């Protein structure tokens, strides 16, 4: 969600929240692929950037 506009169509960050523009959704949180990649980079101390 864009913090400046409250717009949900722009989704930044490493976690996806199940929420629609109209406020519907169950607010479940899911790790995005980018979060999984970032965890891999951290765990390899920056050695694995693939």
N, CA, C and O atoms as a Tinker XYZ file with bonds, in Angstrom:
   200  protein
     1  N      0.849000   -1.170000    0.000000    73     2
     2  CA     0.000000    0.000000    0.000000    64     1     3
     3  C      0.895000    1.232000    0.000000    63     2     4     5
     4  O      1.901000    1.283000    0.707000    81     3
     5  N      0.531000    2.186000   -0.770000    73     3     6
     6  CA     1.270000    3.436000   -0.805000    64     5     7
     7  C      0.912000    4.261000    0.426000    63     6     8     9
     8  O     -0.249000    4.622000    0.618000    81     7
     9  N      1.892000    4.556000    1.247000    73     7    10
    10  CA     1.639000    5.274000    2.503000    64     9    11
    11  C      1.155000    6.698000    2.268000    63    10    12    13
    12  O      0.356000    7.222000    3.043000    81    11
    13  N      1.636000    7.319000    1.205000    73    11    14
    14  CA     1.281000    8.714000    0.987000    64    13    15
    15  C     -0.144000    8.891000    0.462000    63    14    16    17
    16  O     -0.792000    9.898000    0.749000    81    15
    17  N     -0.629000    7.921000   -0.302000    73    15    18
    18  CA    -1.952000    8.077000   -0.904000    64    17    19
    19  C     -2.988000    7.095000   -0.369000    63    18    20    21
    20  O     -4.181000    7.261000   -0.624000    81    19
    21  N     -2.554000    6.079000    0.365000    73    19    22
    22  CA    -3.479000    5.055000    0.839000    64    21    23
    23  C     -3.921000    4.116000   -0.271000    63    22    24    25
    24  O     -4.852000    3.331000   -0.092000    81    23
    25  N     -3.264000    4.196000   -1.403000    73    23    26
    26  CA    -3.621000    3.398000   -2.572000    64    25    27
    27  C     -3.082000    1.983000   -2.417000    63    26    28    29
    28  O     -1.890000    1.797000   -2.170000    81    27
    29  N     -3.946000    0.987000   -2.559000    73    27    30
    30  CA    -3.535000   -0.398000   -2.373000    64    29    31
    31  C     -3.010000   -1.010000   -3.668000    63    30    32    33
    32  O     -2.289000   -2.007000   -3.620000    81    31
    33  N     -3.353000   -0.439000   -4.825000    73    31    34
    34  CA    -2.896000   -1.026000   -6.077000    64    33    35
    35  C     -1.380000   -1.008000   -6.198000    63    34    36    37
    36  O     -0.817000   -1.822000   -6.929000    81    35
    37  N     -0.703000   -0.100000   -5.500000    73    35    38
    38  CA     0.756000   -0.092000   -5.432000    64    37    39
    39  C      1.142000   -0.833000   -4.161000    63    38    40    41
    40  O      0.838000   -0.385000   -3.055000    81    39
    41  N      1.804000   -1.955000   -4.322000    73    39    42
    42  CA     2.141000   -2.773000   -3.152000    64    41    43
    43  C      3.653000   -2.856000   -3.019000    63    42    44    45
    44  O      4.325000   -3.537000   -3.793000    81    43
    45  N      4.166000   -2.158000   -2.035000    73    43    46
    46  CA     5.593000   -2.128000   -1.768000    64    45    47
    47  C      5.912000   -3.062000   -0.612000    63    46    48    49
    48  O      5.015000   -3.494000    0.111000    81    47
    49  N      7.170000   -3.367000   -0.442000    73    47    50
    50  CA     7.594000   -4.133000    0.713000    64    49    51
    51  C      7.777000   -5.606000    0.430000    63    50    52    53
    52  O      7.664000   -6.058000   -0.710000    81    51
    53  N      8.059000   -6.340000    1.473000    73    51    54
    54  CA     8.377000   -7.757000    1.363000    64    53    55
    55  C      7.204000   -8.656000    1.721000    63    54    56    57
    56  O      7.250000   -9.860000    1.473000    81    55
    57  N      6.162000   -8.090000    2.297000    73    55    58
    58  CA     5.009000   -8.858000    2.755000    64    57    59
    59  C      3.755000   -8.402000    2.014000    63    58    60    61
    60  O      3.502000   -7.205000    1.883000    81    59
    61  N      2.976000   -9.365000    1.533000    73    59    62
    62  CA     1.695000   -9.077000    0.890000    64    61    63
    63  C      0.603000   -9.232000    1.938000    63    62    64    65
    64  O      0.576000  -10.222000    2.669000    81    63
    65  N     -0.293000   -8.261000    2.013000    73    63    66
    66  CA    -1.444000   -8.329000    2.908000    64    65    67
    67  C     -2.679000   -8.479000    2.043000    63    66    68    69
    68  O     -2.896000   -7.693000    1.120000    81    67
    69  N     -3.492000   -9.488000    2.338000    73    67    70
    70  CA    -4.693000   -9.761000    1.562000    64    69    71
    71  C     -5.767000   -8.735000    1.901000    63    70    72    73
    72  O     -6.570000   -8.933000    2.812000    81    71
    73  N     -5.766000   -7.630000    1.146000    73    71    74
    74  CA    -6.681000   -6.526000    1.386000    64    73    75
    75  C     -6.976000   -5.850000    0.055000    63    74    76    77
    76  O     -6.059000   -5.593000   -0.725000    81    75
    77  N     -8.239000   -5.562000   -0.211000    73    75    78
    78  CA    -8.645000   -4.923000   -1.459000    64    77    79
    79  C     -8.833000   -3.428000   -1.254000    63    78    80    81
    80  O     -8.878000   -2.953000   -0.119000    81    79
    81  N     -8.945000   -2.680000   -2.360000    73    79    82
    82  CA    -9.140000   -1.221000   -2.298000    64    81    83
    83  C    -10.353000   -0.843000   -1.455000    63    82    84    85
    84  O    -10.338000    0.182000   -0.773000    81    83
    85  N    -11.405000   -1.664000   -1.496000    73    83    86
    86  CA   -12.635000   -1.340000   -0.769000    64    85    87
    87  C    -12.582000   -1.750000    0.708000    63    86    88    89
    88  O    -13.567000   -1.606000    1.432000    81    87
    89  N    -11.447000   -2.253000    1.139000    73    87    90
    90  CA   -11.288000   -2.645000    2.537000    64    89    91
    91  C    -11.650000   -4.087000    2.815000    63    90    92    93
    92  O    -11.493000   -4.559000    3.941000    81    91
    93  N    -12.136000   -4.799000    1.799000    73    91    94
    94  CA   -12.464000   -6.208000    2.015000    64    93    95
    95  C    -11.188000   -7.036000    1.982000    63    94    96    97
    96  O    -10.175000   -6.623000    1.418000    81    95
    97  N    -11.252000   -8.175000    2.578000    73    95    98
    98  CA   -10.111000   -9.078000    2.642000    64    97    99
    99  C     -9.970000   -9.608000    4.047000    63    98   100   101
   100  O    -10.601000   -9.109000    4.979000    81    99
   101  N     -9.145000  -10.613000    4.195000    73    99   102
   102  CA    -9.004000  -11.242000    5.506000    64   101   103
   103  C     -7.717000  -10.844000    6.233000    63   102   104   105
   104  O     -7.410000  -11.381000    7.297000    81   103
   105  N     -6.971000   -9.905000    5.659000    73   103   106
   106  CA    -5.755000   -9.355000    6.272000    64   105   107
   107  C     -4.654000  -10.394000    6.506000    63   106   108   109
   108  O     -3.743000  -10.162000    7.301000    81   107
   109  N     -4.735000  -11.536000    5.817000    73   107   110
   110  CA    -3.662000  -12.518000    5.948000    64   109   111
   111  C     -2.394000  -11.945000    5.343000    63   110   112   113
   112  O     -2.445000  -11.191000    4.371000    81   111
   113  N     -1.258000  -12.305000    5.920000    73   111   114
   114  CA     0.045000  -11.834000    5.453000    64   113   115
   115  C      0.794000  -12.993000    4.799000    63   114   116   117
   116  O      0.806000  -14.112000    5.311000    81   115
   117  N      1.417000  -12.703000    3.659000    73   115   118
   118  CA     2.199000  -13.695000    2.934000    64   117   119
   119  C      3.529000  -13.081000    2.535000    63   118   120   121
   120  O      3.592000  -11.918000    2.135000    81   119
   121  N      4.586000  -13.865000    2.646000    73   119   122
   122  CA     5.896000  -13.403000    2.188000    64   121   123
   123  C      5.915000  -13.413000    0.662000    63   122   124   125
   124  O      5.543000  -14.407000    0.037000    81   123
   125  N      6.349000  -12.310000    0.069000    73   123   126
   126  CA     6.482000  -12.227000   -1.386000    64   125   127
   127  C      7.760000  -12.957000   -1.799000    63   126   128   129
   128  O      8.600000  -13.279000   -0.959000    81   127
   129  N      7.897000  -13.210000   -3.089000    73   127   130
   130  CA     9.116000  -13.833000   -3.608000    64   129   131
   131  C     10.333000  -12.987000   -3.252000    63   130   132   133
   132  O     11.406000  -13.526000   -2.982000    81   131
   133  N     10.172000  -11.668000   -3.250000    73   131   134
   134  CA    11.292000  -10.784000   -2.919000    64   133   135
   135  C     11.740000  -10.984000   -1.468000    63   134   136   137
   136  O     12.927000  -10.848000   -1.170000    81   135
   137  N     10.819000  -11.303000   -0.574000    73   135   138
   138  CA    11.176000  -11.562000    0.826000    64   137   139
   139  C     11.989000  -12.846000    0.936000    63   138   140   141
   140  O     12.951000  -12.920000    1.699000    81   139
   141  N     11.596000  -13.842000    0.174000    73   139   142
   142  CA    12.323000  -15.122000    0.190000    64   141   143
   143  C     13.730000  -14.937000   -0.382000    63   142   144   145
   144  O     14.695000  -15.507000    0.126000    81   143
   145  N     13.836000  -14.126000   -1.458000    73   143   146
   146  CA    15.149000  -13.843000   -2.047000    64   145   147
   147  C     16.027000  -13.094000   -1.045000    63   146   148   149
   148  O     17.199000  -13.426000   -0.867000    81   147
   149  N     15.457000  -12.091000   -0.397000    73   147   150
   150  CA    16.207000  -11.284000    0.563000    64   149   151
   151  C     16.688000  -12.135000    1.739000    63   150   152   153
   152  O     17.814000  -11.960000    2.206000    81   151
   153  N     15.860000  -13.042000    2.217000    73   151   154
   154  CA    16.263000  -13.947000    3.301000    64   153   155
   155  C     17.434000  -14.821000    2.864000    63   154   156   157
   156  O     18.349000  -15.076000    3.646000    81   155
   157  N     17.403000  -15.281000    1.603000    73   155   158
   158  CA    18.494000  -16.099000    1.075000    64   157   159
   159  C     19.794000  -15.295000    1.022000    63   158   160   161
   160  O     20.858000  -15.817000    1.353000    81   159
   161  N     19.714000  -14.043000    0.611000    73   159   162
   162  CA    20.895000  -13.175000    0.551000    64   161   163
   163  C     21.455000  -12.957000    1.956000    63   162   164   165
   164  O     22.666000  -13.036000    2.164000    81   163
   165  N     20.577000  -12.684000    2.911000    73   163   166
   166  CA    21.023000  -12.459000    4.283000    64   165   167
   167  C     21.665000  -13.721000    4.870000    63   166   168   169
   168  O     22.726000  -13.656000    5.491000    81   167
   169  N     21.010000  -14.867000    4.665000    73   167   170
   170  CA    21.540000  -16.112000    5.221000    64   169   171
   171  C     22.878000  -16.509000    4.614000    63   170   172   173
   172  O     23.664000  -17.205000    5.258000    81   171
   173  N     23.151000  -16.075000    3.374000    73   171   174
   174  CA    24.427000  -16.400000    2.731000    64   173   175
   175  C     25.450000  -15.277000    2.933000    63   174   176   177
   176  O     26.532000  -15.298000    2.346000    81   175
   177  N     25.094000  -14.304000    3.765000    73   175   178
   178  CA    25.980000  -13.157000    4.035000    64   177   179
   179  C     26.336000  -12.417000    2.750000    63   178   180   181
   180  O     27.459000  -11.938000    2.587000    81   179
   181  N     25.366000  -12.329000    1.841000    73   179   182
   182  CA    25.558000  -11.591000    0.597000    64   181   183
   183  C     26.268000  -12.360000   -0.500000    63   182   184   185
   184  O     26.535000  -11.807000   -1.567000    81   183
   185  N     26.574000  -13.606000   -0.263000    73   183   186
   186  CA    27.304000  -14.397000   -1.264000    64   185   187
   187  C     26.387000  -14.911000   -2.368000    63   186   188   189
   188  O     26.824000  -15.073000   -3.508000    81   187
   189  N     25.119000  -15.168000   -2.045000    73   187   190
   190  CA    24.185000  -15.741000   -3.017000    64   189   191
   191  C     23.206000  -14.663000   -3.459000    63   190   192   193
   192  O     22.238000  -14.375000   -2.756000    81   191
   193  N     23.452000  -14.072000   -4.614000    73   191   194
   194  CA    22.590000  -13.015000   -5.128000    64   193   195
   195  C     21.730000  -13.484000   -6.300000    63   194   196   197
   196  O     21.120000  -12.656000   -6.976000    81   195
   197  N     21.667000  -14.773000   -6.554000    73   195   198
   198  CA    20.848000  -15.309000   -7.658000    64   197   199
   199  C     19.403000  -15.392000   -7.271000    63   198   200
   200  O     18.572000  -15.818000   -8.074000    81   199
